Amino acid sequence: MSKNLWGGRFKKAIDQDFFNFQKSIHYDHKLVEYDLYHSIIHVSALREAKILNASEAKRLTSALNDIAREVMTNTFKPNPNAEDIHTDIHNRVTKKLGDLAQKLHTLRSRNDQVVFDEKWYCYKEGIYILGELNILLTALNHLGTRYKHIYLPGYTHTQRAQVVSFFNYTGAFFAMFERDFERIDMFVKRSSIYIGSGALAGSAIPKAAYSEAIKKFLAKIKYESKHGRSETVKNSLDNVASRDFVIEFLSILSMLQMHLSRMAEDFILYSTREFSFFDLPEEYCTGSSLLPHKKNPDFLELVRGNTGRIYGNLMSVLTTMKGLPLTYNRDMQLDKEPLFSSTETIKEELKISAGLINGLILNEDKIHKALEDEDLYATELVEFLVLKGVAFKNAHTLVGRLIRFTQDNDLKIKEMSDSDLKKFHKQLTAKDVKRIMNPEYAVASKKSIPTLKKATSKKPRKLK
C-alpha cells in the first residue's frame, strides 16, 4: 500500500478490503496530465505567496515536469496500490525529492484538484471530439455529393412516403451532427477551469498569487484563451460541490450518440436484402460461425447498442448528484467512470463511422426499382391538381380513390388512358401523369428547400 495524503488522526490502519473498494487509481489515472497542471500552478502560487522559496519551487516544478514528460511519452505507469492519482503523483515527487515533497500539498485539497482535473478533461476531449465530428461531416458531405444524381424513397412511419434526393437524405444526418458540433463548440468556449477552492472554504493563498501563477502557466503551454479559460475560483463551495459541467457534457454526448444510433439503424435497415439500397463495406462487418453466407453489420449494431450505456452514464451522474448536501461528498468520485466511458465510446464510434461512410456503396438498380412504386408520387398528383385550381381536400380524396382503384384492379396509373384518368378528374391526362410520376419531377417540385446545386456547395464546419 502506498503512503496516503491523510491519516494523522487515525489509530487503526484502513481495512484492506475497504481500501481496495474506495480507491480510484484504476480509472482516475486518466487525469494525470491535468493533475500535474494543477500541481505546477499550485507550486507557482505558493512561490508567489512566498510560502516556497525560489529553489524549492524550482525543484518541485522540475520533478513535476519530469513526470509530465513520462505522460507525454506514454511511459507513465500508474501505481495500482496508490489511493488515487493525486496520491500517486505526490508519492513520485517524494521519491524524487524526499522531505521537500511534503510542501507540495500545502494549503490545498484534493476536492479542488479533482474538479480542476475533470474540467480540463472535458475541455480537451471536447476539442478532440470536434475534430472527429468534422471528419464525419466531411465524409457525409462527400457521400451525398458522390451520389447527387440518385433519388431515394423517403419514409414516414416506416412506410414509403415521397421521393427525396440522396443528398437531402445524407444532409439530414449532416444537420444533426452539425448541431452536435455547435453544442460541443459552445461547451468548450464556455469552459471555465477554476483553482483555489481548498476543501470548500477557499485557500489562505492570496487570489493575486493564484492569478499570477495561472497567467504564467497558460502562457507556458500556449493555452488558447478564446476556447475556454482558467482562473481563480468565484465561489469555492459551488466549485467543489458541482458536477453540472460533467452532466452537460454527458448530455451533449447522449444527443450525439442518439444521432449515431439513428444513422446506424438506417444503414442497417437499408443494407438488408429486403431493401438492398446500401452495400456496407466489408471492413466494418463480420461473418457467422455457422452461416457461411452472412455479412453482419456488427459495428452499426454495436453503435446502436452502446446508446443504452451512453444514456445510462448520463442518468448515473444525474442520480448521484440529485440529493447531495453541500459541498463535496465521496459519492462524486463515481462521476469519473461514466464520463470516461461515454467520451471514449463516442471517440471510437466517430472515427470508425467516418471510415464506414467513406466505403458505403449504393445499389442503384435496387433503388431505381423501388422508385417505380407509384404510391411515392401520389402527393405530387395532388399538388398538380391544386395548382390547377382544385380544392386540396377534393384533390386529396380523388387521388386516394385513384390509388385504391389501381391497387384493386392491378393497374399502373401511368398506363391508364386519358379517358380512364378523366373519370377521376377532367384535369388528369396521361401525358401529365407520366411527367409528374418520376423522381426528378417529384424532387424539383419542392420549392421550400435549397436546390441540389446550392446544397452540394455546402461545406462542413471548420475548426477555428
PyMOL commands that set and color helices and strands:
alter all, ss='L'
color gray80, all
select helices_A, chain A and resi 16-22+25-48+54-72+85-103+110-146+166-189+207-220+236-241+244-270+282-284+298-321+330-359+364-370+374-387+392-408+413-415+418-422+430-436+439-444+452-455
alter helices_A, ss='H'
color red, helices_A
select strands_A, chain A and resi 151-156+159-165+192-195+229-232+278-279+361-362
alter strands_A, ss='S'
color yellow, strands_A
deselect
rebuild
show_as cartoon
